[in-house]
Amino acid sequence: MNLRSQFPILDTQVHGHALVYLDNAATTQKPQRVIEALDGYYRTLNSNIHRGAHHLAAAATERYEIVRRQVQQFINARHHHEIVFTRGTTESINLVASSFSRRYFTGEDEVIVSGMEHHSDIVPWQLAGATLRPIPFSDEGVLDLEVYERLFTPNTRIVAVNHVSNTLGTINPIKQIIDIAHSHGVPVLIDGAQAISHLKVDVQSLGSDFYCFSGHKMYGPMGVGVMYGREEILNELPPYQGGGEMIESVTFERTTYNQLPFKFEAGTPSVGDVIGLGEAISFMQEVGVDAIAAHEDELLRYATSSLSQLPGIRFFGTAPQKTSVLSFLLGDAHPYDVGTLLDQLGIAVRTGHHCTQPIMDRYGIPGTVRASFAVYNTKEEVDGLYKALKRIMPMLMS
């Protein structure tokens, strides 16, 4: 799958070496068409939307709302007004946690999360005053669903679980998790940040009440994301922020709120980034989500097999169902040292706790080295990673 020429940044030289970019779980690189969509908006369409009668406002509004319907179709939501644009997954989850807690929390509130959640799906619920009840996971990185079923109490308000772990790569059994929660009358929020660029997502088939993701992890711009919510539950929630666009009428005595989705989109949105997101979705659809997943899965298998030959390497996250992420340590070498030496050879990986400190506590480690793959990565780059690790190992283990 030769798509590399569409990504201009991949021609970059780092410390005299060709860039090998393996930090895709943090952010993916952008194809030329997304860059041009951003440039084109600011060159030819720049205007605030929804409130202007002039040509630029109308044209920008049309492009913006076309992308909303594009997202609706991409994740198979029932209605386009179930798509709320945010700055990313983090803001999407904060939106739900804030609004949901104001509507449904009573003071003795519990939220079931997985033990492998990103901090963005932990801290917002703590800020809302909830007690978290984590689902444990095995050494391989598989959630214990028997324990999960026993975590529900009369105080359980919502389940919040990631679709794919950003650290372990585990594809969690989301449909089963949702069905169990619904059998207890409990809604579910899914953090789809790591899943949206690797898996086909059908929110109606999953039965998800909320599904959140970011544009920058799916070949789109930074600063834009989506909060999908079922119409019935969104209508019950209060606004997250106040300001322009989210109102129907305002007096000094009383404010009434706008209809969905505008009730949750206060202020001037990032119009250009939304248009760029639409272009990124078009790119993914033209390549094919299934083809992207197959390519990444092949790379993951190849990299796992290749790096397994390195003496002293330890992998974290070996679930049977996983995608695109390879977390490891080289003996007792600190992950930051490994990442720094790899960078000198032009190889970009992520090091540290990956905003999942509970996972690191579970394994008793400070962090990992994480290589993560996207559609433009190649087996030759994996070979380069293997050779670089083999080269630096004597420096780290002497």
N, C-alpha and C positions, 0 to 999 in steps of 0.2 A: 504494500500500500504506500505509494510514493506521493505524499502530500507535503513533504518538507518544504518544497519551493514556495508554498503558499504562506509560510511563516518566516518573515524577514529576519526576525531576531536570531534564528538558528544559524545565520551566517556570522554571528559574533565570534570574535576571538577573545579568550580569557587567559591571561598570563601566557600568551603565545601559543595557546592550544585552541582547537576548535571546540566551541561550547557543546557540552553534553548535558542537556537539561533534564534532570530526573527529580524535579521538585513539583510535580504536577498536582499532588494532593494539596499543596499550598495555594498554587494558582497555575492555570494553564496559560500558555502563550496564545497570541491572537493572530488569526489569519489576516492576510492583507485586506480582505473584503470587510472585515469588522473595523479595521483601522480606517479604511476609506469611508465607511458609513458614518463614523464619528466625525471625520474631517468634513464630509459632505454636509452633515447637519449644521455644523458651525459656519461653514462657508455660504450655505444657500437657504437654510430654514430657520436659523436661530430666532426663537420667539417663545414667550411664555404661552402656555396652552389653555384651552377650555374657555378663557375669559375674553378673548380678543375677537373683534369682528373683521380684522384685516386679513389679507391673503396669507402672510407668513404664519399667523396664529392658527388659521384654519388648516393650513397644510401640515404644520407641526402636530397639531391635535390629531389629524387623521392618521399620520404615521404612528404616533404614540398608541392610539387605540387599536390600530391594526396589529401591533405587537401584542397587546393584551389578548386579542382573539387568537393570535398565533400561539401564545403560551397555553391558553385554554385547550387548544387542539393538541398541543405537544404532550400535555399530561392528562388529556381526556377529562377535563372538568366538565360539569354539566352546563355551567353558565360562565360567560366572560366576566360577569361582575363578581365572581368568586376569586378572581385574580387581583391581588393587591400588590402594587410595586413598592419595594422597600430599598434600603441601601445594601441588603444582603441577608444571609441566613441569620446572622446575629441579631440584626434589627427585627427580622421577622419573628424570631422566638421571643425577643423582648416585648414586641407588640402583643403577642398572644398571652404571655405570662402576665403582663400588666393589665390588659383588658379583661382576660378571663378571671384573674384573681379578684378584680373589683366587682365582677358580676357574680361569681360563684363561691369565693372563699368565705368562710364563716369564723375562722380563728383556730380551728382544730383541723388543719388541712394537710393532706399528704399527697405527694406526687411520686409515682413510680417512674424511675429512670433506669437505664442499664448501667452496669459498672464500667462501661467503656465509652461513656458520653464525653463529648467535647465540653470544655468549660462553658461554652455558650448555651449549653442545654442543662447546665447545673446552676450557675450563678443567678440567672434571671428568676428561677423559681425560689431560690433562697431570698432574693430581694423582695419577692412577693410574700414572704413569710411562711413558706411551706416547709414541712419536714420531708426530706427525701428518703425514699426506700429503694435502694439499688438492687437490680437483678444481678446476681453473681455470674461469673463466667469461668469456664474451665481453663486449664493451662494452654489449650490449643486456641482459645478465644471464642468459645461457643457458649451462648447464653443458656442458663439453666431454667427452662420453661416450667419445670415442676415447682421450683421455688417461686418463680414469677406468679404462678396461680395462687400461691399462699400469701402473697404480699397484699392482696386487696383487703381493705377494711371499710367500714361505713364512712371513714374520713377520706378515702381515696377520691381525689377530684379529677385527676387526669393522668394519663400515661404519656411520657415523653421519651422517645427512643430514636437513636440514629438508624438509618437504613443500612449504611455501610460505615464501619469504623475507620476513621481517618488514620489511626495508628496501626491497627491490626489487619485492616482490609476485609474483615469479616462481613459477609452479606447476611444481615439478620433476617429471621423468618417473619417479616413484617406482617404479612397477611394473617398468620397464626396469632401473632401478638395482638393485632387489632381485634380479631374475632374473640379472643379471650377477654379483652377489656370490655368489648361491647356486651358480652354475656353478663358482665357485672354492671352494665349501665354506665360505663366510664368512657369518655371520649379519649382520642389519641392524637398527639402531635408527633409527626415524623420529621426529623432533621435529615433532609435529603441532599445535603451539600456535597457529599462524596458519591452519591448514587446517580445524580442526575446526568452526569456525563458518561456513565458506564452502563447503565441499565435502562430499559424501557420502563417508564413510570406511567401507570394508569390509576389515578386516584380514585376513580369510581370502582374499579375492580378491587383495589386494596381496601376500600371502605374507610380511607383515612379522613379524619375530621379536619386536620390541618397538615399541610405539607410545605416545608420551607426549603429554599435553595438559593444559591448565589450565581450571578452571571459569570463572575471571573473564574469559576472552576469548570466552566463549560465553554471555553474559548471566547467568552464575551468580556465586556469591560468590567473594571472594578467599579464599585459604588452603586451597583444595581442588583436587586434580588427580587424574590417572589415569596409572598405568603399566600398560599391557597387555603381557603377555608370554606367549609360547607355553608351554603346560603342560610340555612336555618339557624345555625349557631352564630354566624357573623351578625345576623340581624339582632341577636340578643346581646351582643357585646357592646360596651361603651367605646367611644373613640379612644385612641392611644394618645394623640396629640391634638392640640387645638390650633386654629389659625385659618388661613384662607383655604378655600376649595372644599373643606370638610363640613361647611355649614350650609344650611338652607336659609336661615334668617338669623340676624343678630340684633338685639337691642341691649341696652344697659341692664335690663331686668331679666332677659331670658334669651337663650340660644337654642335653636332647633338644628338638627344635624342632617347632612346630605344623605342621599341614598348610597347603596353599595355600588362600587367599591370606594367611592370618593370620601366616605365617612372616615376612612383610615389613611387617606393620602393628603395630609395637611401640608400646605406650603407649596413652593415651586419644586416640582420633581426634576430628576436628572434626565431630561428628555433625550439628550443625545445618547446617554448610556442605555436607555431603554431601546432606542432604535438600534444601537450596536448589539444588544441582546437578541433582538429579532434576527439580525444578520447571522449571529452565532448559531441560533437554532436552525436557520436555513442551511448553514454549513453542515451541521450534524445530520440533518435529515437527508441531505444530498449524499453524504458519505454513507449514511445508514448507521443507526445506533447499534444494531446487531453486528455490523461489520467492525465498528469501533471496539465493541466488547470482545469480539473474537480475536482481534489483533492484540489487544491489551492482555487478554488471558494467555495467549501464546507467549508473549514477552514475559509475563509473570512466571509461567512454568519454566521457560528457558533460563531466566535469571535465578530462580530458586535452585534449579539443577546445577547451574554453573557455579554459583557462589557457595553451594554446599561442599564443593571440593576444597575450600579454604580451611586450613586447620584452625580450630578454636572458634569458628564463627557460631553464633547463637541467633536463631530466628525467633521472633515474637509475633504470634499470629499465624497459626498453621491450620485454621479451620478448613474443613472440606469445601465449604462454599465461601470463597473470598475473591477479591478482585484488585488488581492494579497497584497494590501496596506491598512493599517488602521492607520490614523493619528488622534490624539486626544489630548485634554488637560483635566486635572483633576482640575476643578474649576479654581482658579487663581494661582495654583501652577506653578512654573517655570518648563518648560520641562526638563531642566538639572537636577533639584532636583529629579524629578520622575525617570529619567534614572539612576542617581547615586544610588538611593535606590533600584531600581530593580536589578542593577548589584550586589549589596551585597547579593541578593537572587539567583544569578546565571542566571539572565535573561538579555539577550543582546538585546537592542532596540536602535534605533537611535534617537538622540534629536537635536533640533536646527532648522535652516531654510532650511536644506537639499539642499543647493545651489539653492534655489528658493525664494530669498528675495522678488521679486514682488508679489508672492502669499501671503507671510506673510503681506506685506503692504496692499494687497487687503482685508485681514480679520482683519487687525489692531492688530496683535499678534506678539510676538517675535520669535515664533517657535512652533513646535509641538513635541509630542512623536510619533514615527512611529514604529509600529510593521508590519513586512512584512514577507510573508510566502513563503516557498519552498516545494518541493516534499517530503522532509524528515520530515517536521513538523507534529505534531499530535494534536488531540483534547485534549489529556491529557496535552500537553504543553500550549494550550490556557487556559485550566482550571487553570494551574499553574500561568499564567499571571493574570487571574482574581483574584485568591486568593491573589497574591502578591500585586496587586493594592488595593484590599480591606484592606489588612494589613497595607499598608503605608499611606492610606488616612488620618487617624487621625493625623499622624505626619506632614502632609502637610497643613491641613486645620484647625488646632487648633488656 
